[in-house]
Amino acid sequence: MKNSLDGVRVVDITSNVAGPFATHILASLGAEVLKVERPGGGDDTRGWGPPFWDGVGLTFLDLNRGKQSYELDLKDSDHRGQLIDLVASADVLVQNLRPKSLSRLGFGAEDLTARFPRLIYCDISGFGFTGPLADNPAFDPLMQAYSGLMSITGHEEADPARIPVSMLDKGAGMWAAIGVLSALREREHTGRGQIVRTSLLETAFGFASVQAMGYLATGLTPGQLGSGTTGIAPYEAFPTRDGHVIIAAANDRLFQATCVALERPDLAADPRYAINPLRFAARGELRDSIAATTRQLMTAELMGRLDAQQVPAHPVNTFADALATEQVEAMRLFQPVGGMAEDVVAMRLPLTFDGEFGESFTAPPSLGSGNRQGPDTHSTANQKGTP
């Protein structure tokens, strides 16, 4: 992988997931990331576990490998001076504290971009930067609840279910990284940095845009669909005698092929299921009817029938199942982390460049390690005066 961000320095005043994921992406593309952490404990994710790997919380390991750590108390004037020195040498600053927290200390976006015109300042918040909740704290499950996402997950008549990965945190981190890359490109033309902002709430509605637009258009509130999706049927998991299989009949032709695979000509001929909008309107009945057939079959037999008709389908794997597959092995998704035990591995960036990923994994930093060794020399000329 080409280190396209080689020579770019990022000051990282972030914790938990969203901000560290944004700077992890930048670091994986070659940027030098200087992580600022509070004295004593540092990023909360250092202590998130079990599990721990080589004594490091897995979330911290995943998101902070290859960075430098600076232990700075921003309430201390000397430490604030050290932070100014870091910012003066930087191309990018990423922060995900409460929107007003850094502003009260003189490190807000407007303050620093006025002082350093080439600086790209990236803000990540929970609720955005306008409105009555702008300064409220937010975590991924809170934003899944607030945005309505949690109301459409899980199964009918069951408790609301959180998407069990930090989808909004990592989504906001991705938007932040995309925004920073765009601003770096723009700076090549204008000589000036920009203030880049994103939030978990915007990310939630960005991911659920179809559901939100559907409600605005019809006034109908989306409901829980289990393993299904909005607007397509059958497009969900069905039980077998020994597991579950996802059937993704995304159009009328594939529905007909599914009926052939299941030996259900009655479903193929039923006018209620003739086209997809009708099938989705009768989704519950259709699901139950298909399930009555699939639960009589072993997973392997059902997959054989569906494959023969070229119906997109797959058994529902566990992580153990998926990680043991030849496909995952061939993609070399998990790589050793340098400086840690031999069995410590981490997920590479999900990108290749000319067929190569070439990312070098190094251990996450010990708290305050950067204070002791200092950052490498980096020109500050690009930050001084007007462009």
C-alpha angles and dihedrals in degrees: 000000000000113000091230093171095050107142094025113120120204126194106210115202095169141114141186112022120311100058097036089050090054092051091042088060091050092047091050088056091054105272121141107238122201107195117205113207134180116256119262102018109021121193111009091233091069085079100037106119178322108296102064123175118206086347093303124115107248094232091055091046092050097049106031109041115131096021130116119237126221117189104211132163103211091199088065115085094216091052091048087054090053090051091052088054090053092048091048088059095044136094096198137027120195121189136170103179118121108300095250098039098087093035090062088057095047095257099105122131096257092046096052099038089052089052096040108031095187094052117114107214116197120194121192117188139166103236101019128251103287133054134050095296097046095113096043120114117245138191129191098261092046091054092046087056096043096047096050095247091119091056092064099044125088127024132307115276090016129108116276110274128214118225094253097227127066091261098157094043093051092040091054089047090054092049089049092052091047090050092050092050090050091049092050089053092048090050089060087064102035105027090227133105126227140216108249118195136182137154144202090246093055089046092052093053090041090059093041096040094125092053093045093046090047091055092047090050099045109016088232115133113226115239137205114295102180106212091346131096138226117279103001131090136216091023109126147071120300127194123250130186090268107022143327135296127202112224114196106191095169098173142024094267092054091048090055090048089050090054090052091049091050092043089236107138087160090068092046091053097043109111090212088069100038096114134018099255089055092046092052091048088054094036097131095054092042092050092051092048094050091044090055087064101037095051089062091060134073114242093248092052093048091048090050091054094046093046090051089058093042093242112159105245142139139181114255102254130205117226087257089055095046097045090052095056123111089232094060090044091051092052092055091217096163120056134183117265113232117236094024135088116301093251095053109109134168137197114263123225106283092241137091128196117207086345094306133102099180094175113162112218117211129177120274113259126266111242111280096002090136092057089063099046103024127215122295117263112284128174115256094188092094091063101050126092125340122322 
